[in-house]
Amino acid sequence: MFKIYGFVLLCFLVFGNLPAHSQALSPVNGIRDAENNCYVFTNATLHITGSNVIKNASLLIRNGKVEAVGAAISVPKDAIEIALNGKHIYPAFIDLWSGYGIQSPEKLAPKTNQFERPVPAAMAWNMAIHPETQVISHYKIKDAEAGVLRKAGFAAVVSHQQDGIARGSGALVGLLKNDESKSVIKPGVGMFYSFERGVSNQAYPSSQMGSIALLRQAFYDADWYKANPNKRTYNLSFEALNAQNKLPMFFEAQNWLEVLRADCIADEFKYNLIVKSGGDDYQRLDALKAAGIKLILPMNYPAAWDLSDAYSEAAIPLSAMLHWEAAPSNAELVRRAGIPFALTSDGVKEPGKFWEAIRKTIKAGLPEGELIKAFTETPAEWIGASDIIGGLQPGKIANFFISTDSISVEQMGILETWVQGQRYIHDAGIQQDIRGTYTLQMTGFQAVSLIISGDEYKPEVRLEYAGGSAKLNIHRQFERIDLSWKTDSLFKQGHWSLNGIIEGDTLQGGGLAPDGSAFSWIAVKKGQVSPTLDKQSVPHETFTADSVKLYYPNAAFGFSSLPETEHLLISNATIWTCEQEGKLERASILISNGKIEAIGSLNKEKLLAGDAAIKHIDGKGLHITPGIIDEHSHIAISKGVNEAGQSVTAEVRIGDVIDPRDRSIYYALAGGVTTVQQLHGSANAIGGQSSLIKLKWGSTPGQMKIKYAPGHIKFALGENVKQSNWGHEYTVRYPQTRMGVEQVFYDAFSRAKEYQQTWNNWDELNASKKKNTAPPARDLELDALVEILEAKRFITCHSYVQSEINMLMHVADSMGFKVNTFTHILEGYKVADKMKKHGAAGSTFSDWWAYKMEVAEAIPYNGALMHEVGVLTGFNSDDAEMGRRLNQEAAKAVLYGGLSEEEALKFVTINPAKMLHIDKFTGSLKVGKDADFVIWDSNPLSIYAKAKATFVEGVRYYDQERDKELQIQANQERTRLRMKMIQEKSEGKKLRKTGGVKQQHSYECEDLIHLEENFLLLEHNR
């Protein structure tokens, strides 16, 4: 065997005699470069896996693979031995989420009205769907990028083109300096997806719900394509989806909500899902655990904000401040929850920042072994490459890095990274620790003390002598050392230089004095430097995963623990039943298991004596009403209320993008609202499917959805649909006139009827014919329209003027469906008789007018007049702020129209419940119904009335007294986090400016939002 160091080793790499080399697949131009193929690393702390560590061990690699590991292995004669003196060898990291080696696609010029694919091709119609993209067809080594990754400890990444919704396949590639053919380790390891449309300039999708619908439709189209082998068409996109649908589905998400949305898609199509999350998974571990999701956790932890002025601080949501503190604990909390996870460096641009994040993660509580596993074994397992990569077991690729110490040590440095058996040196390479105190003797001069201290690989050197001291410059390359200094008191004034080699505990060589005379020198070690100058372990961090205190939601007014259903008796109160019984004075109501158990004149003493678990509230002076129901709301929706890319978007679903973190939910509860219909906006004639939710603050989207609610959908008429108020660029999308709007409805339902008949014909086939006949192609848009024809989905139509209201009722009568509710309908008083005949309800504003031309003839008596004619009438908000005071909106029906107080209250309770077809369960106070109710401190129609408590299914989600505590809690948390960020600034840490902090947007009907950039293109057209 050979034992060599430093430049001697370099000579061997170039000139040494080598055994047989691997077969070349391309000709050599000139002299073949020799390759060493056998190395043994001795006396190492060897991390075979995250949990298997051997001290004083050896690692033998040959031909780019691990041949043997252990404490006592036989060293072959042809091996080059590299002594590590206790240094650490780790399996090199694998990053599952990377765009390395792939040229980013060019951003296309924006075209607001581009509907079709700009360049026709045998591919998916939408450019955001390109699963046919194969990364190995575009992959090219970029050594500058690879060098950054290698220096951070990576030897392989899974690379994919990070653009679009369906992005194509990814490949496992090694971070070699050259030769793409050798660096591709495993192609086709997964299919990659996101919710962002990328560089596509097509109008659709313009919202996240549109992205979800587009992807779902692509999967259904691919299924049909596969089931029809005799089809007379060829589509490269569907070929790719079907050919690779057994691969893992890698999905990019920005937050835990999007993780759950990706899971819904994967469940629907039975994909093996792996999600690269946004790093806030700790906020809803219960939901993620229940979903059974594998997570790739980012480590691009946010920096603290520079809170130099009060105005800047006010712009930062408490939720963002809480996340800044808790983000490094995410991995450990995910681990404790039992959720499988890997880690990624995505978003961390520099090796130094990456290792800073590593240590933050370890400080927060994640054990080092688990961190190593998350960067090695787990990624290899998930891509089916455990047999070739992800550890240092014999037979695996020789991917590893050599570090000066354990990765948890603050001053640890990576010396070398080996990629597929090829060596990449980062610092001075494997070298001897020369720190210590020496006696330096230069020929012809007196002896002085030479002290080498500081970091092992970036040492500090100084001379100490009778007349003072001097700081030396040091340069070291393997076993060669150069020292220099300038002094005016040591021996002679001027510049001194020493050049020599390191031999054990002796440094020696030749030097030059300031006058140019040469001399020899030798420095002999006589002792170690002070221990205080040695490397120190990572200092203890007081804030760890154990310190994370979660709120539900993790924002202002969030609960420290979710409230539970109450067994409650309220006695001696005024109860507004909104039923035939009307208003009950000095009455009682009993709540149990989320339902109304009894109501009326109840024996309080007997009930309380019979069940000690019942809570009692003396309701003297209090009023109890059903929870308010907002038939037309846009709160708690994320990334777009309008899918404005087409005229008909019945395929999109608001239920896919519910955001339970929206503070408007809490504000609405404070106003007595318990239920809302989340409506699509009014950008198109046939919009998206509605979502009906209970306002369960702190819950998940699935927990908020009303399970018994039938389907609903948004239609629209008027200026918004024909884009008359969108600007001069929006003149291409059909329709551009009100006549065209009518034809859109006729065409859509004509297509839906044909689609319905096609499916009916297939359903009527006998079993044998069905077996040999592929089903029709699934069309998500037409599915929703067929549900309308079959009275399984109900229309809420944005409307204003009588001519269009009449038009749509005529279309409905002609095509065999019914308009369930006209919303807004400010000219409803003109057509109330026709609405009653058709069977349509009217959900209107109480007294809005004069905000655009088509409401010029609105009057505040509209609601009362429709009610008098016999139209089911209600008031809605369409606005987060108005949604907080719908009780006062209801009172306007008393002022404008003379309705009784009880009838007026029905405008925001039982009447909208009937419009939404949920009145069997909620909307009034009746035995057996959901316990959705509000306790008011006075007459609920008074402008002075305040909700003391709001209950949803027997759970007190808002309480006036608890609200005071929550406000104090929010202020205390802001103060604590503010002081912590100020401390960061005093320690000289890099901070970020408060400018550009994204604020939550409160949607209205007409808001258009650009999906990728998350900023409003057109705001408040009204």
N, C-alpha and C positions, 0 to 999 in steps of 0.2 A: 504494500500500500504506500500511498504518498501522504506526507503531512506538510502542507505548504501554506504560506500566508502572503498577503499583500500583493506587491507587484510581481513576486515570483509566480503567484497563481495566475496573474494576468498573462504572463509569458506562456504558462502551460496551456491556457485557454487557446492561444493562437498557434503555438508550435508543438504542443505535446502529441505523442503518438497515441492514436485512439483505436479502439476495437471497431467492429463492423458498425456501419451507420444505417439509418433507415433508408428504404428505397426512395429515390428521388422521382417525383412525378413530372418534373420539368427539366430541361437541359440546363447545364451550368455554363455560364459565359465567363471564361477565365479560370482561375484557380479556386477549387472548392474550399469553402470555409470548413475547418475542422470543428467537430462538436464533441464535447465531453458528454458521456452518457451515464456515468456512474459516480455518485457522491455519497459520502457518509458524514453525517453531522453528529458529533459526539459531545457528551457532557452537557446535554440540553434539558431544559424543562419542557417536556413534550406534551402538547395538548392534542391527543389523538382525536377526541371529540370534546364537546363542551363539558362533559362529565367525567371523561377518562383522561387523567393527567398523570404522567410518570416523570419523576425527577431523575436526574443523572442518567438520562436515556439517550439512545442513538436512533437516528433516522437514516435509512438507506434508500436511495432512489436510483433507478436505472431506466434509461430510455424514456424519461418523462413520466415514470410511474413510481409509486411507492412499492418497494420490494420487501422491506422489513422494518419493524419498529420494536423497541424494547430496551430493557436495562442492560442486557448482555447479548448483543448480536454478533455474529461472525462477520468480520469486515473483509470483503473480497480484496485480492491483491491489486486489482485494477481500479480500486476506488480512490477518489480524491477525498482525503479526510479534512474536515473543517471543524476545529475545536471551538465550542461555543461558550465554555466556561460558565455554565449555568443560565445562559440566556434562553429566551422562550421561543418555541416554535408553535405557531397556531395554524390550523387549517385556514387557508385564505377565504375571504368573504365572497359570497355570491349575492348579487343584487337582482331581485326578481323584477324590478321596475326601472327600466332605463331606455333612453333613446340614443345610446352610444352607437356611433358608426352610421347613423342614418341622417341623411340630409333633410332638414325640416322643409316641408312643402311650402311653396311660395304663396303668400297671402294674396288671394284674388281681389281685384278691385270690387268694392261693394256695389251690388245692384239690387236695389230694394224691391224690384219687381221681376226678378229672374225666377221662373217657376220650374222650367224643365232643365234637364242636364244640358249645359252649354254645348258640349260636344257629344253627339250620339255615340253610343257604344253598347255592346252586348253585355251590359252590367246593370246593376240596380239603378233605378231611375234617379235616385238621389245621391249626390256626390259625397254626402256624409256617411254613406254606407258603402264601404269598399273592403269587404272581407277577403277579397282575392289578393290583396297586398301581401306579398311574402317578403319578410325582412331580409332574407338572404339574397334576394334579387337586387336589393338596394344597399346592402351592407358594404362599408368600406372602412378599413382601419384608420383611426385618427389617433396617432401616437401621443399627441399633446394631451388629448382627453384621457387616453388610456393611462398615461403617466400619472395624472392626477389621481385616478382611481387606484392604480397600483400603490401609490404612496399612502393611500388611505387603507390599504390592506386587502383590496379586491383583486381577484385573479380572473373572475368570470362574471358576466352579467347576462340577464335575459333582456334582449333589446327588441323594441318594436317601434313602429312609426306612430308617434304620439300625436295623431291628428284624426279627428272624426269620431263618429259614434261607433260604427263597426270598423275597426282599424286593421284587421288582418292578423296574420300569425306572427309570433315572436320566435326568436332562436336563442339558444344558449351559446354565447361566444366567449372565447378566452381573450384576455387583454394582452395579446402578443404585440410586438413592435412591428411585425410585418407578416405577410403571407396570410391572406384571408382564408385560403383553403384549409390551413392548419388551425386557424383560430375558431372556426365553426365547430363547436363540440357536439351540439345536438340541434338540428333544425326542427321547426314545428312543435314547440313545447307547449303552446297554448294559443287561444284566440283572445284578442284584446278589444275592450269596449269602454265607452265613456258616455256621459250625457251631453257632451259638447260637440257641436257640429263641425268645429274646426275651420279650415280655410274655405269651405264651400260657401259660395255666394248666392245659393238658392234661398228663396224666401222662406221655405219650409225646411226644418222647424224653426220657430222663433221663440220657443219656450221649452222648459224642461219636460212638461207633460207631452209636448209634441215630439221630443226626442224619444221618449219612452214609447209612444204610440208608433212612431216610425220603425223603431227596432222590433217591436212585437210584430208589426205587419210584415217586416222582412223575414222573420222566422217562420211565420205562417205561410208566406209565399214560397219559401224554400221547402217547407213540408209538402206543399201541393206539387211543386216542381219535381220533387223526388217520387211522389206517389203516381206521377203520370209519365211513365217511360216513353209513351208514344206521342208526347207533346211535339208540336212543330215549332219549337223555339229553343234557343240556347242562351243561357245566362251565366256568365262567369262568376258573378257574385253568389248566386244560389248554388252553383257547383262547389264553391269554396265552403259555404256554410254547411252543406251536407257532407262534404268530404272530411271536415274537421270538427264535426259537432261532438265527437267523443273526447276532444281535448278539453283541458280545464278552461273555464271562462274567467279571464282576468278582467276585472272591472274597476275603473277609477271613480272614486267618490270623494266629495269635498267635506262631508260631515256624516255623522251617524245616521241621519235621516236618509241620505242617499245610499248608505250601505244597505239599509232595509229596503229601499226601492229597487236596488240591484238584485237583492235576494228574491223579491217578488217575481222579477223577470226570470231569474234562474229556476225558481220553483215551477213556474208555468211551463217552461220548456225542458225541465229536468236536466239542467246543466250542473256540472261540478264547479261551484263558484268560489273564487278567490278575489277578495276586494282590497285594493289599495285605498286605505281610508284617509280621512282628513286629520286624524290624530286626536279627535275628541271622543273616541269610543268609550272612555271611562264614564261618560255621562249617562249612558243607557246600556250598561253591561247586561242587565236582565233580558232586554229585548234581543240583543245580539247573540247572547248565549242560547236563547230559545230558538233562534233562527238557524243555529248550527253553522255559522259562517266562519270561514278561514280569513284571517286578516293580514295584510301587509301594512305595518305601522311605519309612518314617516317619522323622521327625527329632526325636521326643520323647525325646531321649537322657536316660538316668537320671542323677540327681544322686548325688554321693558320699554315703555313710552317715556319720552322726555316731558315731564309734567311741569314745564316752566311757567305756565300761566293757567289760571282757573278756567278760562274760556276753552282752551285746548282740552283740558281734562274732561270737561262736561260733554265733549263729543265722543268720549270713549264709553261704550256700553259696559256695565258691570260684568256681563257675560264674557266679554273679551278680556277683561282684567283677571277674572277668575281662571280663564283658560291659560293665560300667560303663566300663572303660578303652577297650575296642575299638569300642564302638557308633558313635562319630563316624566311624570309618574304613570303615564298612559300604559306603557308596556307592562309594568309590574302589576297594575290593576287588572289589565286584560289577562295576564298570566294567572293571577289569583282567581279570576272568574272561570278558569278552565277553558278559555277560548284559544284555539290554535292560532299561532301568529308567527310571522317572519318580520324582519326589519328591513328598511330600505334607506339609502342615503339620498333618495330623490329630494331635490330642493335644497340640499346642502352643497354649496359650490366648492368649498376649499377643504383640503385634508385637515387643516387645523380646526376648522369649525366642526368638521365631522367628529373628530376625537373629543372635542369639547362636549358635543352632544352625547357621545358614548359615555363620558364620565358623568354627565348630568343624569343619564338614565341609570347608571349604576348607583350613584348617590341616592337616587329616588327609591332604590330598593331592589331593582332587578339583579339577581345574582349573575356574576360574570359568566358562569357556565351556561345559563339560560340565554344570555345575550349571544354567546358564541353559537349556540344551537340555532338561534333565530337567524343567524347570518350564514349558516353552513348546512347542517343536517336537514332542517325544515325546508329551506328552498329546494334542496336537491330532491327531497322526497316528493314535494308537490309537483315537480316537473318530470317525475319518473326517471331521475338520474342518480339515485342513491348508490347505484352500483359503480359509478365512475367518478363521483365528485361529492364533496360535502364532508370530508374527514380525511384522516391520514392513515386509514387502514390499508394493508397490503392490497395491491391491485388497483387502487384508485389513482387518478391523475395527480401528479406531484404539484399541487397548488398549495402554497403555504407562505407565511411571512415570518420573518425572524425579528423579534423585538428585544429591546434592552431589558425589559422587565414585564411584569404582568400588566395587562391593558388597564387595570384599575389604578395603576400608579400614575400620578399626575405628570411626572417627567418622562414617562415611557416614550420611546421613539422607535419607529420602524426602520430597521437597517436595510433589509432586503425583502423583496417579494419575488417568489418563484412562480412562474406561470407555465404550466405544462412542462416542467423541468427546465425552463429557461430562467436565468438569473438576472434580476434587475436590482442594482444597488442604489440606495437612496442617500444614505449618509456616507460615512467613511468605510462602510462595510464591516465585516466581523473583525474586531480589533480588541487589543488589550486595554483594560482600564488602567490608565497611567496616573490617576490622581494620587497625590501624596505629598510629603515634604522631602526635598532632596538637598544634598550638599553639592553645589555647583563649583567645579574647579576649572578655571580657564588658564592655560599655560602662560605663566608670567604675571598672573594676577592673584590676588588673595581670594580665598574661598568665601562664597556667600550662600545664602539660603534661597532655594527655588521652591515655590509652593504652587502646586497645581490643584485647583478645587473646582467647585461648581458642578455642572452637569457632566456626566461621563462622556457624552459625545459633543458637547460644546463647552469645554473646560475654560476656566479662567486661570491665568498665570501671572504671578508677580515675583519680583525679587525683593528680598529684605537684606539690608546691610547696615553697617554702623551709621552711615550718613543719611539713611532714609530708605525709601522703597521705590520701585518702578513697576508699572503695569506693562506686561509683555503682550505682543500680538502672537497668536499661534495659528499655524496651518499644519494640518496633518493629513496624510494620505497613506492609508494602511500603516506600515511600520516606519514610514518616513515622517520626520518632524522638523518644522522650521519655526524658530523663535526670533523675534526682533523687538527692539525698544529704542527709545531716544531719551537720553538723560543728560543733565548738566552737572551731576555730582558724583556719579559712579565711575571711578577710574579715569575716564577721559570724557570730555563733553562731546556729544554727537550721537550718531546712529550706529547701533550694534546689531549684528545678526549672527544667529547660530543655526547651522544645518547639520542634521544627523539622522541616526536611526535609533529604534527602540529595541533593546535586547533584554527581555525580562525586566528586572528592576533597575536597569541602567540605561541612561540616555547618553549618547556620545557621538562626536563628529568634529567638524571644523567650523571656524568662525572668522568674521572680519571685524576689526576694530574701526572706530571712526576715521583713523588715519590711513585705512586701507591695508594695514598689516594683518597677516593671517596667523591663526593660532588654532590649537586643538583644545577640545573641552570634553568633560565627562561629568554627568550628574548621577549620583548614586542615592537611591531611595533610602531614607532613614526612618520613615514613619508614615502613618496615615493622616489624612486631614481630619479636622474636627468633625465629629458625627453630624453636627448641625449643618454642615455644608453638603452632606450626602443627600440623595434623593429621599423625599418624604412621601408617605402614602397620602392618598386623597384626603383632605381634611373633612371632618364630619359635617354633613349638611343637615341642619335642623329640620328642613321641610322635606319630607319623604312621602311615599305613597300612603303611609299611615296617617299623615297629616291632612290629606285631601278630604275636605268636607264638601259633599255634593248637595246640590239643591235640585228640586224637580219643578220646573226646568232649571238649568244651571244659570240663573239670571236673577235680576231684581224681582222680588216678590215670589221667588221659588220656595217651595216647601222643603224643610230639612228632612221630613218624612211624609209620605203621601197620606192624606186624610182618609179615614175609613168610614164605611156606612154606619149611620147612627140609628139606634132604636130610640125614637123621640116622640114625646107627647107635648103638644102645644095646646094650652087650654085658655079659655076666656078671651079669644081673639076675634077680630072681624075677618071672616073667611070669604073671599071672592071665588066662588067655585067655577064660574063661567059655564055652568050647567043649568038645567032647569030649576034647580034649587035656588039659584041666584046667590045673593049675598047673605051670609049667615052671621048674625050678631052673637057675641059671647059664646062662640062655638069652639070645638076642639078638633084636632086632627092627630091621628096616630100613624107614625111611620115605622115600618119594619121591613128589613131585607130589601131596601131600596124601593119599596112599593107603599102606596097609601093603603093602610090596613083598615082604618075606620075614620069617619068624619061626621061631625054634627054634635049632638048633645051626648057627651061621653061621661062616664063615671070616673072622674080623675082619681079619687081615693082608692077605688077598687082596682084600677089598672096599676097604680103605683105600688099598692100593697101586694099585688099578685106577681109582679115582675120587678125585682130590684135593679135590673139592668136598664130599665127605661130612664132616659134623661127627661127632665121636665122643664119647660119654659112657661112662665106665666105670661100669657099674651095680652094682658090688659093694656089697651091703648095701641096695640100692634095690629097690622093688617097683613093677611097672608093671601097671596095670589099664585096662580100657576106661573111657572117660569116663562119669561117672554121668549117668543120664537121669531127670529128674523128671517123672513122668507127670501130676502135678497141681500147677501153679504159677500164680501171678498176678503175677509180677514183669514189669517192662518193659512195662507197660500204662498208657496215659494217659487221663485224664478219664473214668473210670468202668469198673469191672469188671463191673457189672450193668446191663443195660438192663431196668429194673424196671417200665417203663410198662405192660406187658401180660403176660398169662400165657404167651403163645407169641411168642417173638422170634427164631425161627430165621433171620430175614433179616439179623441183625446179625453182624458179623465182627470178632473180636479182631484179625485180621490188618490191619484198617484203622487200628488205633491202637497199633501197636507203638512203644515208646519206648526206643531203644537207649542213651539217656543215663542210665538208671536204674542207680545205683551197685550195686544188688543183683546186677546181672550180674557185676560184678567180684568181689564177695564170693562169689558162687556158684562162679565159676571158681577162687577160692582154696580152695574146698572140693571141687574135683575135678569139678564139674558141667559138662557140655559141651552138653547138650540138654535143653530143657523143652517141655512142652505148656502153652501159655498158655490157660487155661480161662476161659470166662465164669463168672460167679458163680452162686449158687444161689437167686436171687430168683424164678424162674419155673419152671414145669413143663418147658417146652422153652425152653432158653436159646439163646445165640448160638453161632456157629461158632468152633471153636478155631483156634489158630495154633501151628504147630510151628516152633521156631527153634533154631539153633545159637547159642551164646553168644559171638558174635564181637564182643568189646568194641571200641568205636570205629568200628563199621561202620554202615551205613544199614539201615533196616528191610528193604528188598528184599534186601540181602546176607545178612541173618540168616535169612530164611525158608528152610525146607528144601524145595527144589524138587520132590523126589521123594516127599514125604509126601502120602498121600491125605487126604481131608477128614475132619474130626472135628467133633463137636458136643456141647454140654453139656445133659444133662437133670438134673432134680432131683426129689427126693421129700422128704417130711417137713415139719417145722415152718415152714421158710423159705417154701416154695411157697404154703402156705395163709395166710401172713402172720400166724400166731399170735403171733409175737414182734416185730411191727413197731410196735405201739402201737395205741391205741384208735381212731385216725382211719382206719386201714387195714382197713375192714370191708366194702368195696363190691366190690373186684375179685374176680372168680371165678377160682379156687375158694377157698372158705373152709373146706373139710373135705377129708379124705383121700379120701373117696368122689368128691368133685368133681375131684380130681387125676386119678383114673382116667378120668373122663369127658372131661377135657381131652385126654388121649392118644388116646382112641377118636375123638373128634370131629376132631382134627387130622389123623390118618392117614386117616380117611374122606374128608375134604376133599382130602387129598393124592392119594388113589387116583382120585378123580373128575377132578382136575386132570391127573393122569398120563394117564388114558384120553382126555381131551379133546385133549391134545397128540399122543397116539398116533394118534388118528383123523385129525388134521390132517396128520401126517407121512405117513400112508398114502395121502393123496390123490395122484392123478397130477399131472404138471407143469402141465397146462392148468387143472385145478380149483384147484390151489394158487395159481396166478397170479390167479384171480378170487375167492379166499377169503382174507380176512384171518386171520392166525394168532391163536390165543387170547391173551388178556391175560397178560402175564408177571407172575408172583407170586413175589417173592424168598423169601418165607417158605415157600411150598409147594415151590419149587425144591429147597430144602435137604432137606425131608422126602421128596421123591421120590428124591433121591440116597440116602437111608437105605434106602428100599424096594428100590432097585437095588443095594444093597451097595457104593455108591461113597463113602458117608460113614458114619463109625463113631461110636457113642454112648459117651460117658463119663457115667455117671449118679451124681450125688450121692445117697447112700443111707445109711441107718442100720439100720432095724428089718426083721426078716424078713418081716412081713406085706406091707410095701410092695415089698420086693424080689421076692417071689413074684408080687405083683400085676402089676408091670411086665413080668416075664418072660411072664406069661399074656397080657397085652395084646400083646406082641411076637409071641408064637406065633400069636395069633388074627389079627393084622393082617399077618403075613408079613414081619417084620423081626427082627433079632437085636440084643440089647444086647451091645455089645462089651466094656465094662468097667464094673463097679460100683466107684466110688471112695468113700473113707471106709469104707463097708460094715463097720461095727464089729460087726454080728451075722452076718457072712458065715459064721462057723463053724457057724451053725445051719442054713444052707441051701446048704452047699458042694456037696452031692450034686446038688441041683437046678441049681445054677450050671454044674456040669460037664456035665450033660445038655443044658442050653441052649447051652453053648459060651461062657459069659461069663467074663471074667477078673475078678480082684479086686485093686484097688490101694488099699491100706489104710494107716492109721497104724500105727506100730510098737507104741505103748503109750499112746495117748491114751484117757482116759475121764473121766467125771464132770463134764463141762463144760456139759451141759444134759440135760434129761430123757430125750430119745430115745437117749442113749448110756449109759443107766444099766446096761445089761447087757453093756457092752464088756469084753473081757478081753485081756491082752497076748499070749495064745497064738493069737489070731485068725489071723494070717498063717501061722504054721506049720501050723495045723489045715487051712486051705484048701489049702495046698501038699500036705499028705499025702493029701488026697482026690483030688488031680489037677487042681486049679484053677490056671491060670496066675496067679501071685501076685507082687505087688510092693509096695514101700513108697514113699509120696510125701510131700511136705512140706505143700502148701497154705499155706505160710508162708515169707516171705523169709528169716527167721532160721534156721528149721529146714533150709531148702534148702542151707545152708552146711555141714551135717554129716550128710548122708544116709549117708555111709559108716558113721558111728556108729549111725544108725538101723538099717542093715542088720545090724550086729553083734547087735542085740537079738533077731534070729531065732535066733541061736545060744544066747543066754541063755534066751529064752522059746520053747522048742520043740526045742532040741537039733539044729538043722540044722548041717550042715558049713559051714565058713567059705566054701568055694567056692559052695555053694548059696545061702548068705546074701548073698554079693556079687551074685549074679544078680538078687536082688530089686530092685536099683537100677541094673542095667545091661541085660543081654540080655532079661530078662522085660518091663520096660516098653517096650523096643524092639519086642518082639513085640506087645504091646498096641497100640502105635501104628503097627504094620505098616511099620516102617522097619528091621527086624532084618536085612534083606538088605544094608544099607549100614552099619549102626553097631550098637553095643551089645555087641560082643565084639571080640577081637583075632584077626583072620583075614585071610589074604592077599586083597587086592582090596577090603577094606572101607575106609571113611573112616578116616583116621588121627586118631581121637578117643580120646585116652588121657591117663592121669595118671601122673606119676612121684611115688611116695611115699617118704618117708624111712624108713618101717618098715611093718609089717603094716598094710594099709589099714583093717582092722576094729578096730584099737587106738584107744582114746581119745587116745593120744599121737601118732598118726600125723598128719603134715602133708604137704600137697601141695607138692612142690618145684617142679613145673611142670605146667601143664595145656595140652594141645594140642587144637586143633579143626581138623580137616582139614589137619594138619601145620603149623599156625601156633601158635607159643607165645604164647597170649593171657594166660597168667599165669606168672610166674617169681618164685620166692621172693627171689632176689637183686635182681632188677629192681624188685620191690615196695619194697624199702628205698629205692632211688633215687627211685621215684615219690613216696614219702612225704616225702622230703627236698625234692623238687621242689615238692610241694603246699605245704609249710610255707614254703619260700622265696618262693613266689609270694604267699602270704597276707601275709607280712611286708612284701614290697615294696609291695603294693597298700594295706596298712594305712598305711604311712608316706606314701604318695601322698595318701590321703584325709585324713590328719591335716594335711598341707600345705595341702589345700583349705580346711580349717577355719581354719588360721592366716591365710589370705589373705582371710578374711571371706566366703567363698562360701556360698551357701545349701545346707544339707545336709538329708538326710531321716533320719527316725528309723528305728531298726532294728525297731521293733515292727511286726507284721503281715507280716513276711517269710514268704512261703509255703514250707513245707517239703514235700519229696517224700513222698507217702503210700505206704506198703506195703499193698497190698490183700490181703484175704482173701475167702473165698467170699461173705460176707454183707454186705460193705460197700456202702452205697448213697450215691452222690455226686450232688449237684445240679449239673447241667451248667454253668449260667451263673455261679453264685457260687463254684464250685470249693471248696466246703467240705462236710464230712460232715453229712448230716442224721441218719443212724443209723450209729453206729460200733460195730463189734465186738459184734453181737447175740449171738454165741456165748456 
